[in-house]
């Protein structure tokens, strides 16, 4: 197949990165080393794949959903022993056989599956991660990155912000205009690097589960003060006691609560539960 005769499929959310400066920037921030085993999600026509393989990495394993691109990619990189390719859906593939070898994950994420991909590769609160990735470099929708990086008091702050920041160190590298893609999407993208926090440095699993529960309940009614949303799991006396003893303000809306205060609130809820 000649890539020039290939037309992207809307159902796969294909917007191929064609801006060489951004392709080089991804390679630069990946900080590639000889021992690196790279997982690339959605190589498309292999523009980024070519740049990654032109480095000292030990291996690159690519996963491509579009069956029509498999022969093209295999032919393009058939002489590179560092390259391997797997056809399939990244949301359902089992990586157990190679997961402990993967050091870095790189992807231009289809916007329609951003949430599930974050769950798989960054993880979820209250669940022990099997991954040990050093870096995850994603090209994502800018609006999502804005939400992920938001702090308390920001209109974009939400459960996603707290979850992602509790599980990883995050840095936005640059914003990427629609003209950098073929075809251009309707929105801006951002290049972002996640450095997952190792399991031993994360919060206690029980505490993470409690935080996650509090976030779900509170942000389901983000316009309400948390006093009015948590009253289905805490009694009025509990809320009063917590307000006085732990300096937690229950008259705040969830988007105005800092990550440290979500931790304090969860710790206090666990203490009350244990007493009862």
N, C-alpha and C positions, 0 to 999 in steps of 0.2 A: 504494500500500500504506500502510495506517495502521500506524505502528510499534507501537501498543498491541496490535495483533492478530498481531504477529510473535513467533514463539517461537524462541529461540536453538537452534542446532544443536550437539549435543555433539561431533560429529566435527570441528567447527571450533574447539573450545575457547573458545567465546564466553562471556565474563564481562564485561559492559559496566560501565564505571565510572560511577557515579551520584552519588558524593559531590562536591558542588559545591566544597567547600574544596580537595579534592585536584585537581580540574580546574583551579581557579584557581592552585594551587601549580605545576602543570606549566607553565602559561602564564608564570608569574612566573620560574621557573628557566630557561626557554627564552631569556629576555632578548631578546625579539623586536625586530628592527630593520627599517628600510625595505627594505634590500637582501636580506633573508632569503628564500630559496627553501626552503620546508618540505616534507619528505616525511613524510606520515603513513601509518603502516602499520595497517590494520584500523580504519577510522573507525567501523564499526558503525552506530549511529543518528545519529552526527554531533554528539554532545554536546561533545566536545573540539574537533572541527572548527569548530564555531560560535565558540568562544572564541578559537581561533587566527586565524580570519578577521576577528574583531573586533579587529584590531590593524593596525599599519602595515606588515606584511610585503608583499612584492611578489607572492608566489605560494605556493599550497599545492597539492601534487599528492598525492592519496590513492590508496592501493591497497587494494581490498577483494576478498576471495576469494569471499564469498557473493553469488552472482548475484541472489538474491532481494532484496538491499538496494540494488542499483545504481540502479534507477528511483527508489526513494525518495530516495536521496542526491542524485541529479541534479536531482530536482524541488525538494528542500529548498534547494539552493544554486544554482539556475538563474540567479539574478539577480546572483550574485557573480562578477565577471570574474577574480578571483584564484584561483578554484577550478577544479581539473580532477580527473577521476576515471578510474581504470583498473581494470578487473576482471581478477583473476588471482592467481596464487600468488606471494607475495613471494620464495619460494625459487627460483623459476625465471624471473622477469622480468628482461629485459635493460634496464639503465638507462643504457647507453652514451650515448644521445642527450641525456640531461639530467643525467648524473651530475656533470659539472663545474660545474653550476649549483646543485646542492643544497648548502645551507649547514648545515642542521640536520635531524636525523631524530628523529621522535617516535612512540612506539608503546606501547600496552598489549599486551605480547607474549603470545600464546598459549603456555602453559607447555610444550606438547608439541613446540614447534619452537624453544625458546630457544637450544640449541646451534648449530644451523645459522644462525640470525639473527645471533648473535655472530660467527660465522665470516665472514659476508657484510659486516657493517657495521663491526665492530671490526678484523677481519682475522685473519691467521694468521702465526705466526713463520716467517721464511724466505721469505715471499712479498711482493713489492713491491705495495703498495696503490695502487689507482687512485683511491681516495677522497680527498677533501679536506674532510671535514666538520668544522665548528667544534665542534659539540656533538651528542651523541646522548643523548636523554632517553628512558629505558626504564622502564616499570612492569613489574617482574619478580617471580618467586617469591622470597620473602625468603631461603629456604635457599640459592638459587643466588647471591644477592648476598653472603650471609655467606661463601660459599666464595671468591668472586671477591676479596673484600677481606681475606681471611685473610693473616696474616703467619706466618713460620716459627715453629714451636712450637705453633701452633694446631691443634686436631684437624681443623678444616675445610680446612687448607692442602692444596693439591694442584697438579697441573699447570695447572689452569684459573687459579688465583691468579697463578702466575708469568707465564703467557702474557698474561693481561689487563693485569697491572700493567706489563709490559714494553712494551705497545703503547698504553697510554692512562693519563691521569690520571683517577682515579675518585672520585666523592663520593656517598655515600648521603645523600639529602635527608630522607627520613622513611619510616617503616614504615606500611603501609596495611592495616587490618583487613578480613576477608572481607565485613563488612557494607557496605563501600563499593561493592560490586559487585552486579549483578543478572544472573544468580543468584549468590549468594555462593559463592566457591570454598571448598575445604576447608582452605586454608592462607593464611597472611599473605603480603602482597606488600611490595615496597620500591620507592620511587621513587629512581632512581639516574641520575647524569649522568656520561657518559664524554666526555672531551676527548682525542681521538686524538692521539698524538704524531706529528708530521710525519715523513715518510719520511727526510728529511735528518738528523733528530735521533735516529732509531732506531739500534739496533746494526747492525753490518755483517751483510749477508744470510747470509754463510757462518757467522758466529758464531750468528745466530738459528737457523739450521738445526741446528747442533750442539746448542744448548740444547734445542730441541724434541725431538731424538732422545734426549738424556739424560733428559728429563722422561718421555717415553713409556716408556722401559725401566725407569726407577726407580720410577715410580708404578704400574706394573703389578704391582709387588711391594712395596707401600708399607710392609709390616710388616718387611721385610728391610733390613739395613744396605746402603748403596749399594756397599760393598766386594763384597757377594755378588751384586749385580744387574748391576754393570758389568763383571764379569769375563769376559763374553762379547764385549766390545769392547776391553777393556784387559787386558794381561797382568799377572801378579802383580808383575813388576818395574816396569811402568809405574805401577801403583797405589802401590807403595812409593816410587818416585821422586817422584810427585806429592804424596804425603803429606808428604814431607820438604821439598821445594823450594817448594811453594806454600801450605803450611799449610792444606791442605784435609783435613778430617777424614772419612775414609771409613768411620768407625764410627758415622756418623749415619744415621738413617732419612730418606728424602727430604723428609718434611714438616717436618723440623727444619733444613733448609738454607735460608739466606737467598738472596734474589735475587742479591745481589752475589757470593755464593759459587758459584751456578750459572753466572754469567758467568765467574768465575775458572776453574772446572772445565772449561767449554767451551773457553776460551782455551788451557788447558793441553793438552787433548785434541787440539786443532788443531795445536799445536806438535809433539806427539809424532808425529802423522800425517805432518806435513811432513818430520820427520827420517827417518821410515821410508820 
